[in-house]
Amino acid sequence: MESEERPKVISSLSYAPKIAYFSMEICVEADIPSYSGGLGVLAGDTIRTFADLNIPAVGVTLLSEKGYLYQELTEDGQQVEKPYQFDPRKRLTLIAKDTTVKINGNEVKIRPWCYFIRGVSGYKVPVIFLDTNLEENGEWERTLTSYLYGGDTDYRLAQEIILGIGGFRILKSLGFTSIYRFHMNEGHASFLTLELYRKTKNVDFVRRQCVFTTHTPVKAGHDMFSMEKVKQFLDDFPEEILPYVTEKDMLNMTRLGMFFSHYINGVAKKHREVSMGMFPHYSIDSITNGVHSLTWVSEPFQRLFDKYMPGWRQDPYILRSASGMPNEDVWNAHMEAKRKLIDFINEKFGEKFSYDKFTMGFARRMTAYKRPYLLFYDRERLLKISEAAGGLQIVYSGKAHPKDTEGKEIIKRIISAGKTLKPKVNFIFIPNYDMNIAKMMVSGVDLWLNTPRIPMEASGTSGMKAAHNGVPQLSTLDGWWKEGYVEGVTGWAIGDEDQESDDLRDSRDMYDKLEYRIIPIFHRFRDRWIDIMKNCIALNASFFNTQRMVEQYVLNAYFL
């Protein structure tokens, strides 16, 4: 799109934004590389729901035109990382306004791009993308909004200054003066609180305006920067708040966001408990994550829901009535989605997957705590299960962070294991996992697998997406699944929530469930299986969606 003056872009809004939603990554479209995984997809689903519910909001994120990583896989499973080549002029609108922030003594110019997300009734919410790739900036500064989670600690610190302080200033330059709630989706944007504090030096004034959501149940996952470096990059950091936001001369970005927020929440009930243990001085609520129903329901199920549950697009709670849908229609919708996935795999990768064989899916970031290798823990047992079932099919996908050496080795290990199972088990690791692949997988497999080490999964949302398509989940009792599972009704649990995760014990329980409960129902008791599919929709999809989630934020945090 051509550059437009501000009045043509921003004045087209029918409202003045009251909520500013800051996130390091926001997925607005599958092929715009401004997301890496769950956090960005959740942010996009949240903003889509703002638009559905006519909530006067604006999203703020980094442009990340080179993305997180474009993943290629070698024959032996080695991850090869390449940058995306995204031209924002083709999809976004450049706004003729800019601002500056001082980083390490240098003035860095930031320009905004805009993308509108439209809701079911046409209401639109702008997402502002921050861009430093300007000739006026130095060579290093020009790259600061290019790579999502790229670079070293200095690069990350500079990115978070741009997101928090630069994002705040851009909103002001655009004339968004009615904002009274700043929602920080993780600690990456916490520097915006300093911009609010700088003018008044009134902590309570800032707190009344700020909301903080934490997604990280692991201490190492919270961004920390040395105060020496912070003061070098920001020459006016308020000394009086240091005792509340630092640990051993390290600035904790989560503590900074929490200190200046009137409302703090974790993203599942169990995650709240874990977060309270990590940050005992703060009152932390829980709002369990959800997914945007219309985005994640596949076309066959959209048609099915339109026929039997009209109104679900505006109110996903109507999905509660899914048990009344005819079994034959539910199964036909599932098989249409399954055929789409199988055809994609066979045509693109030359595989010989079958429409009829029991198919399991696992897709998420490839990292140790998610235990993506657990399914292959005992390959002989897996082959035995496959033989008894008349064949199994396994579909994997996911990226490892470029610096996560262990995650990359896990990918190699899984691909190697998958090859040894062929041809008795059909196996594929689909490269370059993105939103489009996710949509096909969560709707096209028969069973969704999730194996995080308890209590390291804050929420997880892929199983919710599967549930929206009638696909049950087999998972450890962590994150949202502790709230969503009813054994044998919406899916199955791996292990016991009261026991520490153990690979040997959990793998045995997983294999037992597959061999003696899950696969026999699928093959021998089809009507019972379809009842489980309908339960997933009625009990899980009707609740674990972003409409319910955003309504909770409105009531508990925004007070609209």
N, C-alpha and C positions, 0 to 999 in steps of 0.2 A: 504494500500500500504506500501511497505517497505521504510525505510529511503533511500534517494538518496543524493549523493553529489551534490553540487550546479551546477557544469557544466552540469550534466545530466538533471537537471530540468530547470534552468534559461537559459542556453545557447541554449536550444531548441527553444527559441524565435527567430523569424526572424527579430527582430527590437530591438532597445533600447528604452524603454518607455520614453516618453516626458511629459506625464500627469500622476500625481499621484492623485487618487481619494480616499479621506479619509472619512469613514463613520462608526459610532459606530455599525451599523448593515448593513449587506449586504445579501440579499437572493440569493444564488447561485442555490439552489435546494430546493424543498418543504420540504424534510425530513432532511435537515441539519439545526439545530435550531439556526442559526445565525441571526435571524430577529424576530421582534415582530409584525410588521404591516407595515403601508404605507411607512414609511421612508426607511426601509430595502428593501421592494419590489421595490420601486422606484430606490434605489441604484443598485439592481440587474438588473433591466430593463435597467438602464443607461449603465452598463458595458456590457450587452448583445449587446447593440447598438454600443458601442465602437468596439466590435468584428465584428459586421455586417459591419461597415463603415471603417474597417481597420485602426482604430485610435490607435496609439502607446501609450497605457496606462497601468497602473497597479492599482488595487484596494487594499486598506488597511483597515482592520477591526479587531475586537477582535474574538477569537475563540468561546467563549460562548458555551462551550460543554454541559452545563446544561440548556442552553436556557433561554427564557423569563419565560415561565411557561407552563407546560402541564396541561390543564384544564379538570377537571371532574366536573360534576354538580350533586348535590343530588336531590332527588325527589322534594324538595321544592325550588330548584333553587339556593342553596348555592354553590358558586364557591369553589372548592377544588384545591389547587395549588400543583403540584408536579414537580420536576426537570426532564428535559430530561436526558437520559443516552446515549449520543452520543460518539462513539469511533472514533476519527479523523483518526486513522490508517486505517480504512476501506474505507474512501472516499477521504482523503486528502493525500498529499505527504509531508513528513517531510524533510525540507531542513537543511543540516548540517552547519548551520550558526546561530549565536546568537548575542545578544547585551545586554547591561545593562543600566538601568536608576536608579538614586538614588531617593528613595522615603522615606521621613521621616528619613533620615540618613542611610537607608539600601540600599545596592546594590541589585537590582531586575533583575534577568536574564530573558531574553525573547527569545523564539525560534519561528521561522516562519514555518507555514504550507502553502502549496500552492494548489490552485485549479484553473484549466484552464477553462474559459468560451470560447466556440467556436462560431464563427459567421456563417452566412449562407454560406460563401465561405470557411470556415475552418480556417480563421484567429483566433488566440487565444490570449486572454487577461488573465494574471494571477491575481488572488486575493490572497493576503497574509493575513493569519490569525495569529494573535499574541497570544502567549501562555506562561503563567508564571507558569504552573503546573509542576515545575521541582524540583527535590530533593534538589538542591542547594539553593532554596528559603525557606524562613520561612513559617510557617503554613498559616498565613493570606495572605502573598504575593502569595502563590500557588493558592489561590482562585480568584485572582483579574481579571482573564479573563474567569471565569467560568459562571457567572450569568449575563445575559443581563439586564441592569437597576436594578440590585439587590443591596442589602446592604444599608448602611447608607451614609451620606455625605462624610465621609472619603473614603469609598469604591469607590464612584463615582468619587471623585477627583483623586484618584490613577488610576482608569481606564482611565481617560482622559489624565493623564500624560503618561500612557503606550501607548495609541492610538496616541497621537500627537508627543511626543518626542521619545518614543520607536519605533513607526512606521517609523518616519523619519530616525532614526539610522539603523533600519533593512534594509531599502531601500539602504542606503549607503553601508552596509555590503554585500549586494547582488550585488554590482557593478552597481547599477542603477544611474549612474552619469550624464545622459543626461536630467534629468527631469528639466523642466523650468516652469511648472505650477503645483501648489499644490492646489487642489480643496477641500475645506472643506465643506462637506455636513452637515450643522448645526455646532453649536459651540463646539461640543464634542471634535473636533480635533484641536482646536485653539492653543493649546500649541505648535504645530509644528512651529508656527511663531517665538516662542522664540528661537528655535534651529537655525533657519535661521538668526535671529537677533544677536545671541550671538557672532558670528564670526566677523561680520562687524560693528555692531552698526549703521547700515545705514538703516533707515526706508524705504527710497525709493527703496533700493535694495530688501528688503523683499516684498514690495508692488508689484513690477513688477512681482513677481513670484506667488502671491497668489490670489485666487478666493474664494469668500464666498457666500454660498446660505443659506438664512434663511427660515425656514418653519413654524415659530411660530408667530402667530398674537396676542398672549397673553403675557403680561409682565411676569407673573408667570411661563411661560414655558421656559424662558431663564435661563440656569444654572448660579448660583451665588455661590461663595465660599468666606469665610472670608479671608482677606489678611493675617491675623495672621496664619491661617491654611495653606494657600498657601505658605507662607515663611517658615513654618515649614516643609512642604513636599518638596519644591523646595528652595534650599538655595541660589540661585543666580538670583532671579527674578529682572529684570531691574527696578530700582526705577524711572528712568526718564520717563517711559511711564504710570505711575500710574494715573496721572490726566485724561488720555484719556480712560482708560479701567476699572475704578472703580467707584462705587457709594456708598458713605457712608462706606468706608473701606471694600466694597465687590467687588471682581473681577467678572465682567460680561463677560462670555465666548463669548457671541455674540459680545460685543464691542471689545474684544481682536481680534477676527477674522476679524471684519470689519476694525479696525484701521490699520491692516497690509495688507489689500487687495486693489488691484487696481480696482477690479470689484466686485460689490455686487448685488445680485438679490433676489427678492421675487419670489414666484412660481405661481403667477397668477396676472393679472392686478390689481384686487381689493386688493390683498395681498400687492402689492407694495405700494398702497396708505396708507394702514394701517401701514406698516413698516416705511414709510417716517414720519408718525406721531409719531412713537415710537423712531425713530433715525433720527431726523431732520438735524443733522450735516453731514450726509452722502448722497451721490448720490446713489440711489438705482434703479436698472433697474427691469424689469419683464421678466421672461421666464416661460411661463405657463408649468406646468408638462405635461407629457404624459405617455403612457404605451407601452411596447414592443409588437407590434402587433402580431408577430408570437407566442409569449408565451401565449397570452390571447385569441386568436381566437380559438374557439373549433374545434374539428376535423370535424364535419359536415360542418361548415362554411369555414374551410380551403379547403375542397374539392370543395365547391361551388365557392370560390374565385379563386381557381386554374383553374376551368373550364371557368369562365366568365371574370376574371380579372388577367390573367397570368402576373407575374412580381411583384405582390403585396408584395411578401416575401422580395424582394430586395428594393422596393420602395412603402411604404404604401400609398403614395399620389394617387396611381392608384385606391385605394378604392373609389375615387371620382366618379367613373363610376358605382357605385353600383345600381343606379336607373334603369339600363338596365337589371338587372337580372330578370328572370321570377318569378312572384309572387308565383307560386306553388312550385318552387324549394326553394325559401327563406323560405316558411312556412314549408316545409318538413325538411329542415335543423334545423329550430327552434324546431320542434316537436321531432326530434331525440335527440337534446341536452336536451330538457325538460324531455323526457322519462328517460334519464340517471340520472338526478337529482331525479325524482320521484321514480325510482326503488331503488336508493341508500337510500332514506329516508324510503321507505316501508320495504326494506329488512333488513336494519341495525337497525331500531328503531321500527319496527312492526306497522308502521302507515298505514293509508288507504287513502293516497293521490291519486287524480285522474289526469289523463293526460289532461282532458278537462276543468277543473275549472281554473278560472283566478287566477294566482299565483304571489304574490308579494315577493320581497326579500329585506332584510336589513342585512348587515354584515359589521362590522367595530369595532374598539375599543369601548367598552361600558363605556362611560363617559358622564357626565351631559350635556356638551355643544353640543354634537351631538344629544341630545334629542331622543334616541331610543324608548322611551315610548310614543312618540307623537301619533303614530298610534292607541294606546289604550286609548287615552284621553277620548273618549266618546264611551264606548263599546256598548251601546244600538244603537247608530248611526251606528256603524260598523256592528252589527248584521242585522240591517235594510238593509244596502247596500248589505250584503251577501245574504239575502233572495231574494232581487230583482234580484241579479246577478246569481241566481241558485247555490250559494255557492262560498266562497272565500278560498284561501289557502295562508298561511303566513309562510315564512321561515326566521328564524333569526339565526345569529351566531355572536360570538365575545367574546373577553376576557376583563376583567377589570384588571387594574394594581393591583398588590397585596396590595398596600397601598391605593388604591382608594376605600374607604369604601362606598362612595356614588355610585360609579360604580357597585359595587357588589350588592348593594341594588336594583339598577335599573334592573339587571338581574333577581333577585328574583321577582321583581314587574312585569316584562314582562312575565315571565313563569307562574306566578299566574294568570295574566290577560288572557293569552292564554288558560289556562285550562278552565276558565269560559266560553270561547267562544265555546268550543267543545260541541257537535259534529257539530253544525251549521257552524262553521269555522274550517277548518283543520289548526292546528298550530304545528310548531316544532321549538325548539331552539337547533341547532346542536352544540354539545360541541367541544371544542378544535379547534377553527377556525384556518385554515392554508391555504397555497397557493392552495392545491388540492381542498379543500372545496370551496374556493373562485372561482376557475375555473368552478366548477359545477354550483355554484349559479349564477354567472353573465351571464352565457349562458343559464341556464335552467329555469329561472323565466320569466314571461311575462312583469313585470314592476319592475324597480329598484327604491327603495325609499331612500331618503337622506334628513335629517331634521335638519342640524346644525343651531345653533343660530348665526345669522348674527352679527358681521363679524368675527366669531371665527374659521371658516374653511379656512385655508390658500389656499388649492387647492382642495384636495380630488382627488382620481383617480379611485375609484370603478365604478363610473358611466361611465368613459371612457372605462373600460373593458367591461361593459355591452353593450355600444354602438358598440364595435367591433363585438358583436354577435347579433346586430340588436335589442337589448332590450332598449326601451326608459326609460327615467328617470322622476320621479316626485320629485322635490327638491326645497328647499329654494334657493334664488338667492345669493349664496355665493360661494367663491372659483372659480373653473373653470366653473361652470354652468352658471355664469353670462355672460361668453363669448360663451358658447356652446349651450345655449337653444334658440330655436325659438318656441314660444307657439303653440302647436298643430302640429308642424312640426318635431322637434327632441325630444319632450317631453313636460312637463308642469311645471310651476312654482308654488310654494306654497308661498302665501303672496306677499308682495311688497318689493323690495330692499330698498326703501326709508323709510320704517317703521321699528321701532325696533321690533325684534322678540317677539311675544306674543303667548303663548301656546294655549289659547282659540281661538284667531282669526286665527292662522295658522292651527289649527286642523280643524276648520270649513271649511276653504278654501280647505284643503286637502280632506276632506270628500265630499265636493261639486264637486270637480274635478273628484274624483273617481266615484261618483254616476251619475253625469249628463254628463260627457264628456268622460272619459277614458274607463270605463267598457262598456258603450253602443257601442262605436266604436269597441272594441275588439270582442264583441259578434254579433253585427248586421251588421257591415260594415267591413268585413274581408279584402277586398282589400285596403280600406283606412288605416287600421291598418298596413298592410304589407308595404304600401307606407311610413308610419312613420318609420317602421323598416329599410327600405332602406335609408331613410334620415339620420338615426342615423349613418349608416355606411358611407354614402357619405359625409356628412357634418361634423360629429364629429370624427369618427375613422380615416379619412384621414388626419386630422390635429392634434388631441390630441394623438399623439404617440411620443415615445422617439426618433425616427429618426429626426423628425422636431425639437424636443427639443435639442438634442445633436448638430445638425447643427447650432442652434442658439448659443450654448455655444462656438462652434468652431469659429464662426464669431465674436462674441461679447466679449469673455473672453479668449479663448485660443490662437487665432491668428495662427492656424496651417498653 
